[in-house]
Amino acid sequence: MIKNYIRKELRDFKPYHADFIQQKIKLDANESPFTLSENVKKKLIEWIENEENINRYPDTDSTELRKTLASFWNVSIDNVICGVGSDQLIDCMMKVFIEPGDKVVMPTPSFSMYSSTVVLNHGVPIQVELNSDYSYPIENIIKSCKENNAKILILCTPNNPTGNVLFEEEIKKIAENVKCPILIDEAYGEFTSSTMIPFIKEYPNIVVFRTFSKAYGLAGLRVGYGVGNKEIIDAIYLTKPPYNLNTISQKIATWVLQDYKIYKDRISYLKKEREYLLEELKSLPNIKVFNSEANFILIETNKLNLVKKLEEKEIFVRSFPKNSKTILIRITVGTKEQNKILINAIKEILK
C-alpha cells in the first residue's frame, strides 16, 4: 500500500548501498589506508580533555575550517562552503538549481550518485558516453548541454571509476561554450597536479567540490567543501542545512590541513604505489589496464570469477559488470604490503 504513495519516479528507484564489512584487505572504496597523523591525534586528545563544546551545536558556517581552506587555496572565505561530504554539497546544488524536468548533463561511466541525486531532486540525468579509452568527448558534452538546455553540467576529474583527468584547457573550452553552472568534482584531485580552483574568478559559473575522505583519510568523518565564485557559493548556501557539519569533523579537518606536510608525504607514497600497481597489472595476462591519476586503478578482464576468488582470499575490490564476457574492476591503491599481497593473489588466480 505504501508504494502507491511514493513518488512515481522513485517506485523502482534503487538507493545507493555499500556493505559494511570488516575486511582483511579493503581495496573497494577508494579510502586512504592511513589513519590520523600523530600531531592530529595529540591535538584531538588535548581538545577532548580541555574543551566542553560537544554539548553545544557546531558552528553552522564552519568558520575556522573555511578560513583555513581559504588560506590554503588563496581565496576569500566567501568563496568556500563546507558540507557533510561533497555528496551533501552536490545535493544542495541540485536543490538550488533544478526545477521538475530540468536536465543535468554528466559523463558515463562516472560516480553513480550523480544521476541518483538528480532524480531525487526531480531532474532528468542526461548521460554522455565517454570515449572508448574513457577520455572525455568535449564536443559531445558541449553539444549535449546546448541541445538539452542543461541546468547543470557535472564533470568529474579524475573521473571515478576510470581514473582519467580532464585537462585544464579542455575544461576552459567547455566553460567558454556552456552557460549553465558547472560542477567540477575533484574528490581525487590531490592525486593529480591540476585543479580548477585558481580559475573560479575567470569562470564564475564553475564550482569545485573536494573532500577529506580520500587523500586525507577522513572518510569516517564526512567532510567535504566547495570553492567557487561568491555568487554560486551563496546560491548553494540557500539549501545547506544548519549545523550540518559536526564539531569534531570541523576540528580534525582543520588540524589535518595545518599538518599538511605529513599528508602530502602520504599522498606521494600512494602515487608511487599506484605506479607499482600499474606496472605489475600491465604485466599480467587477460587484463587490460587503464592509466590513472587517482588513488585507484580500473582494469578490464574476461576472468569473471576474479572478484569472487579475491574475496575468498579476503581481498575486496569493486566490480562493474560491462557485458556477458568481461567485467570492469576498480582497485584502490593500498599500502606496499597490501598491494604486493593483491598482485600475488591475482597471479595465483590467473595461473
C-alpha positions in Angstrom: 0.0 0.0 0.0 2.8 2.4 0.9 4.3 2.1 -2.6 1.2 3.9 -4.0 2.1 7.0 -2.1 5.8 7.0 -3.1 6.7 9.5 -5.9 6.2 7.7 -9.3 9.7 8.2 -10.5 11.1 6.6 -7.2 8.9 3.5 -7.1 11.6 1.4 -8.9 14.5 3.5 -7.7 17.5 1.7 -6.2 19.1 3.6 -3.3 22.9 3.7 -3.0 24.1 0.8 -0.8 27.5 -0.2 0.3 28.1 -3.2 2.5 29.9 -2.5 5.8 32.2 -5.5 6.2 35.3 -5.7 8.4 37.7 -6.8 5.6 41.3 -8.1 5.8 42.4 -6.1 2.7 39.9 -3.4 1.8 40.6 -2.0 -1.7 37.0 -1.4 -2.8 36.0 2.1 -1.6 39.0 4.4 -2.6 39.7 5.1 1.1 43.1 6.0 2.5 44.9 3.2 4.2 46.3 5.7 6.7 44.7 6.9 9.9 45.2 10.3 11.7 48.7 11.7 11.9 50.3 11.7 15.4 50.1 15.5 15.5 46.4 15.5 14.8 45.8 12.6 17.3 47.6 14.6 20.0 45.5 17.7 19.3 42.3 15.7 19.4 43.1 14.2 22.8 44.0 17.6 24.2 40.9 19.1 22.8 38.6 16.4 24.2 40.3 16.7 27.7 40.1 20.5 27.8 37.1 21.6 25.8 33.4 21.3 26.7 31.9 22.1 23.3 30.2 18.8 22.5 27.1 19.8 24.4 26.7 22.9 22.0 25.6 22.9 18.4 28.5 23.2 16.0 29.4 26.4 14.1 26.8 26.3 11.4 29.2 28.1 9.0 32.3 26.1 9.8 34.1 29.4 10.1 37.5 28.1 11.3 37.7 25.4 8.7 36.6 27.7 5.9 39.2 30.2 7.0 41.9 27.5 6.9 40.7 26.3 3.5 40.6 29.9 2.1 44.2 30.4 3.2 45.2 27.0 1.8 43.8 27.9 -1.6 44.5 31.6 -1.5 40.8 32.6 -1.9 38.3 34.6 0.2 36.4 32.8 2.9 33.3 33.9 1.0 34.4 31.5 -1.8 34.2 28.4 0.4 31.4 26.3 1.7 31.6 23.1 3.8 29.3 20.1 3.9 28.9 16.5 5.2 31.0 15.1 2.4 30.9 16.6 -1.0 27.8 14.4 -1.6 25.8 16.8 0.6 27.0 19.8 -1.4 26.1 18.1 -4.7 22.6 17.5 -3.3 22.4 21.2 -2.1 23.4 22.4 -5.6 20.7 20.2 -7.2 18.1 21.6 -4.8 19.1 25.2 -5.7 19.0 25.0 -9.5 16.8 22.1 -10.5 13.1 22.5 -11.1 11.0 19.5 -12.1 12.0 18.2 -15.5 15.3 20.2 -15.7 18.1 18.3 -17.3 21.6 17.7 -15.9 24.4 16.6 -18.2 27.0 14.2 -16.8 29.6 11.7 -18.1 29.1 7.9 -18.1 30.7 5.8 -16.7 31.1 8.0 -13.6 30.1 8.3 -10.0 26.6 6.7 -9.7 25.4 9.2 -7.1 25.2 12.0 -9.7 22.2 10.5 -11.6 20.6 9.4 -8.3 20.8 12.8 -6.8 19.4 14.4 -9.9 16.4 12.1 -9.9 15.8 12.6 -6.1 15.6 16.3 -6.9 13.1 15.9 -9.7 15.6 16.4 -12.5 16.5 14.3 -15.6 20.0 12.9 -15.9 21.5 13.2 -19.4 24.5 10.9 -19.7 27.2 11.5 -22.2 29.1 8.3 -23.1 32.9 8.6 -22.6 35.2 7.7 -25.5 36.3 4.0 -25.8 39.6 4.9 -23.9 37.4 6.7 -21.3 38.7 10.2 -22.3 36.1 13.0 -22.3 34.3 13.7 -25.6 34.5 17.5 -25.2 32.4 18.4 -28.3 29.7 15.9 -27.4 29.4 17.4 -23.9 29.1 20.9 -25.2 26.6 19.8 -27.8 24.5 17.9 -25.2 24.4 20.9 -22.9 23.1 23.1 -25.7 20.6 20.6 -27.1 19.2 19.8 -23.7 19.2 23.3 -22.3 21.2 21.9 -19.4 20.5 23.4 -16.0 23.8 21.9 -14.6 26.8 20.2 -16.1 28.8 17.7 -13.9 32.4 16.9 -14.7 34.5 14.5 -12.6 38.3 14.8 -12.7 40.0 12.5 -12.0 36.9 10.5 -13.0 35.5 7.7 -10.9 35.8 4.8 -11.7 38.1 5.4 -14.8 40.9 7.4 -13.2 41.5 9.7 -16.2 41.6 13.5 -15.9 40.1 16.4 -17.8 42.9 18.8 -18.8 42.7 22.4 -17.8 42.4 23.6 -21.4 39.5 21.1 -22.0 37.5 22.4 -19.0 38.2 26.0 -20.1 36.9 25.2 -23.6 33.7 23.7 -22.1 33.2 26.6 -19.7 33.5 29.1 -22.6 30.8 27.3 -24.5 28.4 26.3 -21.8 26.3 28.9 -19.9 24.9 26.8 -17.1 26.6 26.2 -13.7 29.4 23.6 -14.0 30.0 21.3 -11.0 33.6 20.0 -11.1 34.0 17.1 -8.8 37.7 16.9 -7.7 37.3 14.3 -5.0 40.5 12.7 -6.1 42.2 15.9 -7.0 45.1 15.5 -4.5 46.4 12.6 -6.6 46.9 14.7 -9.7 48.6 18.0 -10.4 45.7 20.0 -11.8 42.8 21.8 -10.3 40.3 24.4 -11.5 40.2 26.3 -8.2 42.6 29.1 -9.4 40.2 29.8 -12.2 37.0 30.4 -10.2 37.2 34.2 -10.9 37.8 33.8 -14.6 34.8 31.3 -14.9 32.1 32.4 -12.4 29.8 29.5 -13.4 32.3 26.9 -12.1 32.2 25.5 -8.6 34.8 22.9 -7.5 33.9 20.3 -4.9 36.6 18.4 -2.9 36.6 16.0 0.1 38.7 15.0 3.0 37.5 11.4 2.6 40.1 10.2 0.1 43.7 11.7 0.3 43.3 12.8 4.0 41.8 9.6 5.3 38.7 11.2 7.0 36.1 9.1 5.2 34.5 8.3 8.6 34.1 12.0 9.5 32.4 13.0 6.2 34.0 16.4 5.4 33.6 18.0 2.0 33.9 21.5 0.7 33.2 23.6 -2.3 35.2 26.5 -3.8 33.7 28.9 -6.3 32.7 32.5 -7.1 30.8 34.1 -4.2 27.6 34.3 -6.2 27.4 30.5 -6.8 28.5 29.7 -3.2 25.8 32.0 -1.9 23.3 30.2 -4.0 24.3 26.8 -2.7 24.0 28.2 0.9 20.3 28.6 0.3 19.7 24.9 0.8 22.6 24.0 3.1 21.1 22.6 6.3 22.0 24.4 9.6 24.6 22.8 11.9 25.3 20.3 9.1 29.0 19.6 9.9 29.7 18.3 13.4 32.2 20.0 15.7 34.7 17.1 15.8 34.7 16.8 12.0 35.4 20.6 11.6 38.2 20.5 14.1 40.0 17.5 12.8 39.8 18.7 9.1 41.3 22.0 10.2 44.2 20.3 12.0 44.8 18.0 9.1 45.3 21.0 6.8 47.6 22.5 9.4 49.6 19.2 9.3 49.7 19.2 5.6 53.3 18.1 5.1 52.6 14.7 6.7 49.6 14.2 4.5 51.5 15.4 1.4 54.1 12.7 2.0 51.4 10.1 2.3 49.9 11.2 -1.0 53.3 10.9 -2.6 53.6 7.4 -1.2 50.3 6.3 -2.6 51.2 7.8 -6.0 54.4 5.7 -6.1 52.4 2.6 -5.1 49.9 3.5 -7.9 52.8 3.3 -10.4 53.9 0.0 -8.9 50.4 -1.4 -9.3 50.0 -0.1 -12.9 53.3 -1.7 -13.9 52.5 -5.1 -12.2 48.9 -5.3 -13.5 50.0 -4.5 -17.1 52.4 -7.5 -17.0 49.5 -9.9 -16.2 47.6 -11.9 -18.9 43.9 -11.4 -19.7 43.9 -8.0 -18.1 43.5 -4.6 -19.7 44.7 -1.7 -17.5 43.7 1.9 -17.8 46.1 4.6 -16.7 45.0 6.5 -13.6 45.6 9.9 -11.9 43.6 8.9 -8.8 44.2 6.6 -5.9 42.6 3.7 -7.7 43.1 1.7 -11.0 40.5 0.4 -13.4 41.1 -2.9 -15.1 39.0 -4.9 -17.6 39.2 -8.7 -17.7 37.4 -11.8 -19.1 38.1 -13.7 -15.9 34.6 -13.2 -14.5 35.4 -15.1 -11.3 38.4 -12.9 -10.3 36.5 -10.8 -7.8 34.9 -13.8 -6.1 38.3 -15.6 -5.9 39.9 -12.5 -4.4 37.1 -12.3 -1.8 37.9 -15.9 -0.8 41.4 -14.6 0.0 39.8 -11.8 2.0 40.8 -9.2 -0.6 37.9 -6.9 -1.6 37.8 -4.8 -4.8 34.9 -3.1 -6.6 33.4 -4.7 -9.8 31.2 -3.2 -12.5 29.7 -5.6 -15.0 30.4 -4.5 -18.6 28.9 -7.3 -20.6 28.4 -11.1 -20.6 32.1 -11.6 -21.4 34.0 -9.0 -19.5 33.9 -7.1 -16.2 35.5 -3.9 -15.0 37.3 -3.9 -11.6 38.3 -0.9 -9.7 41.2 -1.4 -7.3 42.1 1.1 -4.6 45.8 1.7 -4.1 46.7 0.4 -0.7 50.0 0.1 1.3 53.0 -1.5 -0.2 52.3 -4.7 1.7 48.6 -4.8 0.7 49.5 -4.2 -3.0 52.0 -7.0 -3.0 49.5 -9.4 -1.5 46.9 -8.3 -4.1 49.3 -8.8 -7.0 50.5 -12.2 -5.8 46.8 -13.3 -5.3 45.8 -12.3 -8.8 48.9 -14.1 -10.3 47.9 -17.2 -8.4 44.2 -17.0 -9.5 45.2 -16.4 -13.2 47.6 -19.4 -13.3 
